[in-house]
């Protein structure tokens, strides 16, 4: 596939396949990513249009492959290059496959944290409860005891999906304030944050705003271009603390 690299201030953005590029990165401090969903839930996450009533951008259809065929490889490579936290978002049902994979690697599975979505899409057919939360699994890849900045804080993060900053240009776009909170808790200024599933670049935007260095990998040219524009805008604004 086409390879392309952009250097934007403290961000290095790479268009390509993460399994090919990750082994070439060298050591990074943390890997924080939002991989595709599991195969069993991928189709269920296809979005319908005309759901929003506030005039904001509609969610996009999912247009990328599921994580299942490459999960083991992503974890194996991450264990080799990551010196701190490995964090990956997943559905609630996807927690077990990620935990099993991490537990079989040199990394130490720590805990699943919860992103609560107060404005998540309701169950439109009315046949059961809607999903109001998403998970991110955490694992420690560094030496010694795991270290973070949030003391005894609970692993519960509450942020609305629909917010003033949401672009609506990616089907699984995370709130920038959510990613800023996670970065503030798990990382420190000047560290290198790698995201092998960069998407439209929200983690990179949060990293630049908080004074971190960022390496993002994305295989879809249209999302890569969006990420470049967003991160360039954040770099231009300077370090703004959320």
Backbone as CSV, one residue per row, in Angstrom:
resi,resn,N_x,N_y,N_z,CA_x,CA_y,CA_z,C_x,C_y,C_z
1,UNK,0.836,-1.185,0.000,0.000,0.000,0.000,0.880,1.248,0.000
2,UNK,0.283,2.386,-0.337,1.023,3.642,-0.422,1.538,4.053,0.950
3,UNK,2.815,4.426,0.999,3.431,4.899,2.234,3.652,6.403,2.125
4,UNK,3.352,7.097,3.203,3.558,8.541,3.237,3.832,8.950,4.668
5,UNK,4.682,9.938,4.850,5.011,10.398,6.203,4.958,11.914,6.249
6,UNK,4.354,12.430,7.329,4.276,13.867,7.553,4.817,14.168,8.945
7,UNK,5.690,15.157,9.042,6.175,15.634,10.331,5.530,16.985,10.584
8,UNK,4.749,17.066,11.653,4.049,18.303,11.997,4.409,18.647,13.435
9,UNK,5.416,19.495,13.611,5.870,19.827,14.955,6.325,18.590,15.699
10,UNK,5.688,18.311,16.817,6.026,17.153,17.645,5.253,15.901,17.246
11,UNK,4.624,15.931,16.102,3.841,14.781,15.635,4.463,14.190,14.378
12,UNK,4.559,12.867,14.363,4.996,12.126,13.179,3.827,11.261,12.729
13,UNK,3.287,11.544,11.552,2.099,10.854,11.064,2.482,10.007,9.858
14,UNK,2.061,8.741,9.875,2.488,7.793,8.851,1.263,7.128,8.234
15,UNK,1.161,7.216,6.921,0.123,6.516,6.175,0.651,5.143,5.798
16,UNK,0.011,4.090,6.296,0.470,2.742,5.988,-0.150,1.728,6.918
17,UNK,0.314,0.490,6.802,-0.182,-0.636,7.592,0.554,-0.681,8.931
18,UNK,-0.200,-0.662,10.035,0.437,-0.593,11.348,1.321,-1.804,11.629
19,UNK,0.969,-2.983,11.125,1.780,-4.165,11.385,3.140,-4.079,10.695
20,UNK,3.212,-3.349,9.607,4.487,-3.155,8.927,5.291,-2.023,9.549
21,UNK,4.602,-0.995,10.027,5.285,0.212,10.489,5.675,0.137,11.963
22,UNK,4.851,-0.455,12.810,5.141,-0.471,14.243,6.522,-1.016,14.574
23,UNK,6.970,-2.137,13.962,8.298,-2.660,14.317,9.446,-1.721,13.958
24,UNK,9.194,-0.727,13.110,10.247,0.201,12.687,10.322,1.452,13.549
25,UNK,9.407,1.622,14.496,9.314,2.871,15.244,10.397,3.030,16.291
26,UNK,10.950,1.928,16.770,11.822,2.016,17.928,10.988,2.115,19.197
27,UNK,11.613,2.498,20.296,10.920,2.536,21.581,9.971,3.737,21.659
28,UNK,8.786,3.481,22.205,7.834,4.552,22.500,7.448,4.429,23.971
29,UNK,6.978,5.528,24.544,6.642,5.500,25.968,5.307,4.813,26.230
30,UNK,4.308,5.091,25.401,2.976,4.513,25.603,2.320,4.268,24.257
31,UNK,1.424,3.295,24.215,0.580,3.061,23.046,-0.860,3.228,23.499
32,UNK,-1.539,4.201,22.919,-2.931,4.494,23.266,-3.710,4.522,21.964
33,UNK,-4.672,3.600,21.823,-5.293,3.438,20.506,-6.762,3.042,20.618
34,UNK,-7.441,3.250,19.520,-8.853,2.885,19.385,-8.986,1.962,18.179
35,UNK,-8.686,0.667,18.352,-8.709,-0.258,17.213,-10.129,-0.497,16.720
36,UNK,-10.270,-1.139,15.563,-11.609,-1.527,15.099,-12.297,-2.459,16.087
37,UNK,-13.617,-2.573,15.960,-14.383,-3.464,16.817,-14.147,-4.925,16.454
38,UNK,-14.652,-5.804,17.319,-14.588,-7.244,17.069,-15.576,-7.627,15.960
39,UNK,-15.293,-8.751,15.294,-16.108,-9.171,14.150,-17.563,-9.370,14.543
40,UNK,-17.803,-9.952,15.729,-19.171,-10.267,16.140,-20.021,-9.023,16.338
41,UNK,-19.382,-7.876,16.551,-20.124,-6.650,16.825,-19.962,-5.602,15.731
42,UNK,-19.128,-5.901,14.755,-18.826,-4.898,13.736,-20.075,-4.487,12.965
43,UNK,-20.829,-5.477,12.501,-22.022,-5.171,11.717,-23.070,-4.457,12.557
44,UNK,-23.139,-4.813,13.844,-24.133,-4.200,14.713,-23.853,-2.727,14.957
45,UNK,-22.612,-2.313,14.703,-22.244,-0.924,14.931,-22.449,-0.049,13.702
46,UNK,-23.007,-0.623,12.636,-23.324,0.205,11.472,-24.381,1.217,11.877
47,UNK,-24.165,2.464,11.533,-25.043,3.535,12.012,-26.111,3.883,10.976
48,UNK,-27.256,4.238,11.477,-28.312,4.744,10.616,-28.210,6.267,10.563
49,UNK,-28.756,6.839,9.538,-28.698,8.293,9.392,-29.898,8.947,10.071
50,UNK,-29.814,10.246,10.163,-30.905,11.066,10.715,-31.226,10.726,12.166
51,UNK,-30.167,10.428,12.949,-30.373,10.142,14.363,-30.278,11.407,15.208
52,UNK,-29.491,12.364,14.763,-29.281,13.559,15.567,-30.415,14.552,15.360
53,UNK,-30.804,15.185,16.449,-31.889,16.163,16.407,-31.389,17.579,16.700
54,UNK,-30.032,17.704,16.888,-29.496,19.001,17.269,-28.784,19.699,16.115
55,UNK,-28.889,19.129,14.916,-28.262,19.749,13.761,-26.800,19.440,13.593
56,UNK,-26.199,18.647,14.497,-24.789,18.294,14.399,-24.549,17.237,13.339
57,UNK,-23.260,16.951,13.044,-22.937,15.980,11.992,-23.352,14.576,12.366
58,UNK,-23.935,13.855,11.407,-24.333,12.469,11.633,-23.113,11.558,11.725
59,UNK,-23.283,10.430,12.423,-22.234,9.428,12.468,-22.045,8.806,11.090
60,UNK,-20.797,8.442,10.785,-20.485,7.808,9.518,-20.604,6.288,9.638
61,UNK,-20.846,5.650,8.508,-20.842,4.191,8.476,-19.427,3.665,8.715
62,UNK,-19.307,2.531,9.387,-18.001,1.902,9.583,-17.510,1.364,8.251
63,UNK,-16.291,1.749,7.883,-15.766,1.372,6.580,-14.349,0.785,6.683
64,UNK,-14.106,0.034,7.761,-12.810,-0.613,7.930,-13.015,-1.996,8.525
65,UNK,-11.989,-2.850,8.437,-12.088,-4.245,8.858,-12.044,-4.385,10.376
66,UNK,-12.502,-5.551,10.866,-12.513,-5.811,12.301,-11.099,-6.109,12.805
67,UNK,-10.935,-6.111,14.125,-9.627,-6.272,14.754,-9.190,-7.730,14.875
68,UNK,-10.127,-8.669,14.863,-9.823,-10.056,15.235,-8.608,-10.665,14.540
69,UNK,-8.448,-10.529,13.221,-7.320,-11.212,12.573,-5.948,-10.690,12.974
70,UNK,-5.877,-9.466,13.488,-4.567,-8.879,13.777,-4.338,-8.570,15.255
71,UNK,-5.291,-8.879,16.124,-5.153,-8.521,17.541,-3.866,-9.097,18.149
72,UNK,-3.617,-10.389,17.923,-2.425,-11.022,18.494,-1.155,-10.323,18.028
73,UNK,-1.095,-9.973,16.753,0.101,-9.327,16.208,0.288,-7.929,16.792
74,UNK,-0.809,-7.186,16.938,-0.723,-5.849,17.514,-0.175,-5.917,18.938
75,UNK,-0.683,-6.846,19.726,-0.217,-6.987,21.110,1.249,-7.419,21.145
76,UNK,1.622,-8.369,20.308,3.004,-8.865,20.301,3.989,-7.750,19.948
77,UNK,3.673,-6.959,18.931,4.576,-5.870,18.544,4.590,-4.783,19.616
78,UNK,3.429,-4.487,20.178,3.346,-3.466,21.227,4.216,-3.841,22.419
79,UNK,4.216,-5.099,22.781,5.025,-5.559,23.915,6.515,-5.337,23.664
80,UNK,6.918,-5.338,22.414,8.329,-5.170,22.064,8.770,-3.714,22.090
81,UNK,7.873,-2.791,21.737,8.301,-1.397,21.564,7.808,-0.456,22.655
82,UNK,6.845,-0.876,23.459,6.215,0.011,24.445,6.923,-0.101,25.792
83,UNK,7.215,1.048,26.395,7.879,1.057,27.693,6.996,1.482,28.837
84,UNK,5.708,1.644,28.577,4.798,2.094,29.637,3.437,1.476,29.480
85,UNK,2.425,2.318,29.281,1.045,1.836,29.201,0.668,1.449,27.776
86,UNK,-0.039,0.326,27.686,-0.744,-0.056,26.465,-2.231,0.059,26.761
87,UNK,-2.919,0.891,25.993,-4.346,1.143,26.196,-5.058,0.946,24.873
88,UNK,-6.141,0.161,24.890,-6.907,-0.082,23.666,-8.394,-0.045,23.986
89,UNK,-9.141,0.724,23.225,-10.590,0.762,23.368,-11.208,-0.496,22.755
90,UNK,-12.334,-0.885,23.300,-13.071,-2.024,22.745,-14.499,-1.970,23.268
91,UNK,-15.354,-2.808,22.717,-16.706,-2.950,23.262,-16.635,-3.764,24.550
92,UNK,-17.718,-3.749,25.296,-17.752,-4.523,26.537,-17.484,-5.991,26.260
93,UNK,-18.076,-6.522,25.188,-17.890,-7.929,24.845,-16.473,-8.224,24.362
94,UNK,-15.761,-7.194,23.935,-14.403,-7.388,23.439,-13.342,-7.410,24.518
95,UNK,-13.736,-7.150,25.768,-12.752,-7.102,26.845,-12.021,-8.434,27.003
96,UNK,-12.749,-9.535,26.988,-12.132,-10.838,27.228,-11.087,-11.206,26.160
97,UNK,-11.388,-11.053,24.863,-10.354,-11.363,23.872,-9.089,-10.534,24.042
98,UNK,-9.234,-9.264,24.365,-8.064,-8.422,24.583,-7.298,-8.875,25.822
99,UNK,-8.013,-9.148,26.897,-7.341,-9.583,28.132,-6.605,-10.896,27.923
100,UNK,-7.231,-11.841,27.233,-6.584,-13.133,26.984,-5.307,-12.945,26.172
101,UNK,-5.373,-12.094,25.173,-4.225,-11.852,24.315,-3.095,-11.168,25.088
102,UNK,-3.444,-10.172,25.885,-2.439,-9.459,26.675,-1.815,-10.384,27.713
103,UNK,-2.632,-11.200,28.365,-2.112,-12.109,29.389,-1.148,-13.146,28.825
104,UNK,-1.267,-13.422,27.536,-0.354,-14.366,26.895,0.929,-13.683,26.413
105,UNK,1.025,-12.374,26.584,2.181,-11.600,26.133,3.034,-11.207,27.340
106,UNK,4.182,-10.577,27.120,4.990,-10.090,28.247,4.350,-8.938,29.015
107,UNK,3.348,-8.287,28.439,2.699,-7.181,29.133,1.842,-7.700,30.285
108,UNK,1.595,-6.810,31.260,0.809,-7.171,32.440,-0.567,-6.509,32.337
109,UNK,-1.590,-7.330,32.154,-2.955,-6.790,32.103,-3.293,-6.206,33.467
110,UNK,-3.790,-4.968,33.474,-4.083,-4.301,34.737,-5.573,-4.222,35.037
111,UNK,-6.319,-3.584,34.146,-7.732,-3.357,34.445,-8.450,-2.852,33.215
112,UNK,-9.762,-3.075,33.183,-10.620,-2.470,32.176,-11.262,-1.229,32.774
113,UNK,-11.178,-0.128,32.058,-11.802,1.123,32.479,-13.048,1.370,31.625
114,UNK,-13.908,2.237,32.099,-15.199,2.455,31.460,-15.325,3.898,30.993
115,UNK,-15.691,4.050,29.724,-16.113,5.357,29.217,-17.629,5.360,29.184
116,UNK,-18.249,6.165,30.063,-19.702,6.291,30.126,-20.139,7.378,29.153
117,UNK,-21.138,7.032,28.325,-21.623,7.936,27.278,-23.063,8.338,27.600
118,UNK,-23.256,9.449,28.303,-24.608,9.830,28.714,-25.565,10.042,27.550
119,UNK,-25.048,10.380,26.370,-25.905,10.669,25.225,-25.769,9.601,24.140
120,UNK,-25.449,8.373,24.543,-25.306,7.310,23.543,-26.630,7.061,22.824
121,UNK,-26.538,6.466,21.641,-27.729,6.194,20.848,-28.657,5.237,21.594
122,UNK,-29.941,5.531,21.702,-30.872,4.614,22.361,-31.066,3.342,21.536
123,UNK,-31.652,2.328,22.154,-31.976,1.102,21.416,-33.209,1.396,20.556
124,UNK,-32.971,1.631,19.270,-34.016,2.190,18.424,-35.172,1.230,18.186
125,UNK,-34.920,-0.094,18.258,-36.029,-1.034,18.052,-36.795,-1.323,19.337
126,UNK,-36.313,-0.777,20.457,-37.023,-0.926,21.719,-37.061,-2.336,22.276
127,UNK,-36.181,-3.206,21.807,-36.230,-4.604,22.224,-35.295,-4.928,23.382
128,UNK,-34.665,-3.933,23.952,-33.755,-4.164,25.067,-32.985,-2.902,25.375
129,UNK,-32.124,-2.955,26.378,-31.379,-1.751,26.760,-30.314,-1.389,25.737
130,UNK,-30.113,-0.102,25.571,-29.050,0.384,24.687,-27.708,0.286,25.401
131,UNK,-26.655,0.267,24.617,-25.312,0.261,25.198,-24.917,1.679,25.551
132,UNK,-24.647,1.926,26.822,-24.356,3.276,27.276,-22.919,3.492,27.679
133,UNK,-22.051,2.522,27.366,-20.655,2.657,27.781,-19.752,1.891,26.829
134,UNK,-18.488,2.232,26.869,-17.461,1.539,26.101,-16.290,1.282,27.039
135,UNK,-15.485,0.316,26.717,-14.385,-0.093,27.582,-13.062,0.313,26.953
136,UNK,-12.051,0.588,27.795,-10.680,0.519,27.306,-9.858,-0.313,28.278
137,UNK,-9.126,-1.265,27.712,-8.294,-2.149,28.515,-6.939,-1.488,28.718
138,UNK,-6.333,-1.725,29.873,-5.027,-1.156,30.180,-4.065,-2.266,30.556
139,UNK,-2.842,-2.144,30.081,-1.791,-3.105,30.402,-0.488,-2.350,30.603
140,UNK,0.356,-2.871,31.484,1.644,-2.242,31.754,2.738,-3.003,31.024
141,UNK,3.480,-2.291,30.187,4.545,-2.905,29.405,5.924,-2.530,29.905
142,UNK,5.984,-1.719,30.944,7.267,-1.240,31.436,7.864,-2.135,32.509
143,UNK,9.018,-1.726,33.012,9.686,-2.462,34.081,9.116,-2.043,35.431
144,UNK,9.132,-2.954,36.375,8.693,-2.632,37.722,7.198,-2.407,37.818
145,UNK,6.798,-1.689,38.862,5.379,-1.443,39.099,4.825,-0.420,38.103
146,UNK,3.550,-0.583,37.789,2.864,0.380,36.929,2.799,1.739,37.618
147,UNK,2.906,2.792,36.820,2.880,4.151,37.351,1.909,5.008,36.547
148,UNK,1.085,5.793,37.272,0.232,6.773,36.611,0.073,7.982,37.498
149,UNK,-0.669,8.990,37.071,-0.703,10.280,37.753,-1.944,10.514,38.593
150,UNK,-2.856,9.554,38.629,-4.184,9.827,39.182,-4.445,9.175,40.532
151,UNK,-3.410,8.713,41.226,-3.590,8.186,42.572,-4.602,7.066,42.627
152,UNK,-5.586,7.201,43.507,-6.599,6.159,43.674,-7.861,6.381,42.853
153,UNK,-7.779,7.218,41.851,-8.943,7.514,41.010,-9.539,6.238,40.417
154,UNK,-10.856,6.183,40.335,-11.535,5.055,39.696,-11.417,5.167,38.173
155,UNK,-11.421,4.030,37.526,-11.286,3.990,36.077,-12.599,4.216,35.366
156,UNK,-13.264,5.302,35.679,-14.553,5.646,35.076,-14.448,7.050,34.494
157,UNK,-14.731,7.168,33.210,-14.601,8.429,32.490,-15.939,8.738,31.833
158,UNK,-16.474,9.916,32.099,-17.797,10.286,31.590,-17.679,11.479,30.646
159,UNK,-18.009,11.220,29.378,-17.956,12.281,28.366,-19.024,12.007,27.317
160,UNK,-19.685,13.049,26.878,-20.697,12.900,25.839,-20.045,12.640,24.485
161,UNK,-20.713,11.803,23.695,-20.267,11.548,22.326,-20.447,12.808,21.483
162,UNK,-21.617,13.397,21.573,-21.944,14.588,20.794,-21.536,15.818,21.585
163,UNK,-20.553,16.535,21.067,-20.021,17.694,21.760,-19.584,18.726,20.724
164,UNK,-19.262,19.897,21.196,-18.957,21.004,20.279,-17.735,20.739,19.414
165,UNK,-16.838,19.862,19.859,-15.604,19.606,19.110,-15.733,18.449,18.129
166,UNK,-16.790,17.673,18.188,-16.885,16.482,17.336,-17.018,16.888,15.871
167,UNK,-16.174,16.295,15.033,-16.207,16.622,13.614,-17.231,15.797,12.854
168,UNK,-17.525,14.582,13.326,-18.416,13.680,12.609,-17.790,13.081,11.363
169,UNK,-16.464,13.199,11.215,-15.792,12.730,10.005,-15.296,11.292,10.113
170,UNK,-15.426,10.690,11.281,-14.989,9.307,11.477,-16.069,8.574,12.263
171,UNK,-16.369,7.316,11.926,-17.508,6.630,12.556,-17.323,6.304,14.029
172,UNK,-16.084,6.218,14.508,-15.871,5.910,15.926,-15.041,6.998,16.600
173,UNK,-15.240,8.233,16.203,-14.490,9.362,16.755,-14.694,9.478,18.263
174,UNK,-13.605,9.567,18.996,-13.660,9.729,20.446,-13.654,11.209,20.806
175,UNK,-14.300,11.578,21.911,-14.252,12.978,22.341,-12.825,13.390,22.687
176,UNK,-12.422,14.555,22.240,-11.073,15.036,22.545,-10.869,15.169,24.046
177,UNK,-11.889,15.620,24.779,-11.730,15.784,26.226,-11.554,14.438,26.921
178,UNK,-12.173,13.387,26.415,-11.947,12.045,26.956,-10.481,11.662,26.796
179,UNK,-9.946,11.851,25.581,-8.561,11.466,25.341,-7.594,12.347,26.138
180,UNK,-7.943,13.608,26.328,-7.100,14.480,27.145,-7.063,14.001,28.589
181,UNK,-8.207,13.569,29.113,-8.242,13.076,30.489,-7.405,11.807,30.633
182,UNK,-7.517,10.905,29.668,-6.738,9.667,29.710,-5.242,9.975,29.631
183,UNK,-4.855,10.842,28.718,-3.445,11.202,28.589,-2.918,11.868,29.858
184,UNK,-3.720,12.715,30.463,-3.299,13.380,31.700,-3.095,12.372,32.823
185,UNK,-3.915,11.325,32.854,-3.828,10.321,33.914,-2.670,9.347,33.710
186,UNK,-2.412,8.962,32.456,-1.492,7.851,32.205,-0.126,8.281,31.658
187,UNK,0.049,9.524,31.248,1.287,9.936,30.590,1.780,11.256,31.172
188,UNK,3.007,11.635,30.820,3.570,12.900,31.289,4.098,13.705,30.111
189,UNK,4.221,15.032,30.277,4.703,15.879,29.186,6.056,15.417,28.645
190,UNK,6.205,15.521,27.323,7.444,15.151,26.666,7.527,13.699,26.263
191,UNK,6.647,12.853,26.772,6.690,11.437,26.413,6.146,11.212,25.007
192,UNK,6.519,10.064,24.429,6.096,9.706,23.085,4.870,8.804,23.167
193,UNK,3.763,9.254,22.590,2.520,8.496,22.543,2.345,7.970,21.124
194,UNK,2.205,6.672,20.972,1.988,6.068,19.655,0.550,5.581,19.544
195,UNK,-0.050,5.812,18.392,-1.408,5.348,18.112,-1.395,4.644,16.759
196,UNK,-1.402,3.302,16.749,-1.345,2.570,15.474,-2.649,2.556,14.702
197,UNK,-3.719,3.081,15.291,-5.022,3.181,14.618,-5.498,4.626,14.749
198,UNK,-4.812,5.544,14.103,-4.974,6.969,14.367,-6.338,7.500,13.982
199,UNK,-6.975,6.938,12.945,-8.261,7.470,12.513,-8.147,8.931,12.125
200,UNK,-9.056,9.744,12.633,-9.055,11.165,12.297,-8.190,11.995,13.227
201,UNK,-7.421,11.335,14.118,-6.367,12.026,14.847,-6.714,12.632,16.184
202,UNK,-7.798,12.216,16.827,-8.187,12.851,18.085,-7.138,12.660,19.174
203,UNK,-6.562,11.459,19.279,-5.530,11.238,20.292,-4.324,12.126,20.025
204,UNK,-3.983,12.310,18.760,-2.880,13.195,18.415,-3.164,14.641,18.780
205,UNK,-4.390,15.080,18.551,-4.775,16.438,18.933,-4.622,16.623,20.438
206,UNK,-5.123,15.666,21.213,-5.018,15.741,22.670,-3.559,15.723,23.115
207,UNK,-2.738,14.880,22.469,-1.330,14.780,22.839,-0.610,16.104,22.619
208,UNK,-0.833,16.724,21.477,-0.173,17.995,21.176,-0.635,19.080,22.149
209,UNK,-1.917,19.104,22.450,-2.437,20.105,23.377,-1.843,19.961,24.766
210,UNK,-1.456,18.732,25.136,-0.935,18.473,26.478,0.588,18.357,26.505
211,UNK,1.255,18.726,25.422,2.700,18.768,25.438,3.368,17.414,25.317
212,UNK,2.697,16.436,24.731,3.297,15.139,24.455,3.763,15.085,22.995
213,UNK,4.663,14.153,22.710,5.035,13.862,21.334,4.133,12.746,20.831
214,UNK,3.892,12.724,19.530,2.887,11.806,19.008,3.372,11.139,17.734
215,UNK,3.123,9.822,17.655,3.326,9.070,16.418,2.000,8.401,16.078
216,UNK,1.455,8.725,14.925,0.177,8.144,14.518,0.302,7.386,13.210
217,UNK,-0.350,6.238,13.153,-0.360,5.413,11.945,-1.808,5.229,11.505
218,UNK,-2.072,5.422,10.226,-3.413,5.244,9.677,-3.298,4.724,8.253
219,UNK,-4.114,3.733,7.902,-4.006,3.134,6.573,-4.974,3.712,5.552
220,UNK,-5.981,4.452,5.999,-6.966,5.024,5.081,-6.557,6.456,4.738
221,UNK,-6.291,6.744,3.467,-5.818,8.085,3.102,-6.760,9.211,3.489
222,UNK,-8.072,8.970,3.425,-8.986,10.082,3.726,-8.937,10.428,5.214
223,UNK,-8.846,9.417,6.086,-8.728,9.703,7.516,-7.350,10.271,7.843
224,UNK,-6.331,9.777,7.156,-4.976,10.297,7.370,-4.924,11.789,7.066
225,UNK,-5.532,12.201,5.974,-5.527,13.613,5.606,-6.289,14.466,6.616
226,UNK,-7.394,13.925,7.119,-8.147,14.644,8.158,-7.285,14.813,9.401
227,UNK,-6.605,13.735,9.811,-5.747,13.788,10.994,-4.635,14.817,10.817
228,UNK,-4.036,14.842,9.640,-2.973,15.826,9.379,-3.488,17.244,9.577
229,UNK,-4.659,17.533,9.041,-5.212,18.889,9.161,-5.515,19.227,10.622
230,UNK,-6.121,18.282,11.338,-6.501,18.556,12.728,-5.277,18.749,13.612
231,UNK,-4.267,17.910,13.432,-3.072,18.004,14.262,-2.267,19.246,13.896
232,UNK,-2.249,19.609,12.625,-1.583,20.850,12.222,-2.262,22.050,12.865
233,UNK,-3.578,22.052,12.912,-4.300,23.135,13.572,-3.944,23.208,15.052
234,UNK,-3.867,22.032,15.721,-3.526,22.006,17.145,-2.102,22.478,17.377
235,UNK,-1.186,22.076,16.506,0.199,22.505,16.619,0.307,24.014,16.446
236,UNK,-0.464,24.550,15.562,-0.433,25.987,15.285,-0.931,26.785,16.492
237,UNK,-1.883,26.242,17.200,-2.448,26.923,18.358,-1.510,26.895,19.557
238,UNK,-0.520,25.987,19.523,0.402,25.874,20.642,-0.160,24.950,21.700
239,UNK,0.507,24.856,22.811,0.123,23.933,23.881,-0.960,24.573,24.739
240,UNK,-2.183,24.079,24.554,-3.328,24.545,25.318,-3.740,23.440,26.258
241,UNK,-3.717,23.690,27.513,-4.019,22.638,28.483,-5.516,22.542,28.695
242,UNK,-6.046,21.287,28.513,-7.480,21.074,28.599,-7.936,21.057,30.047
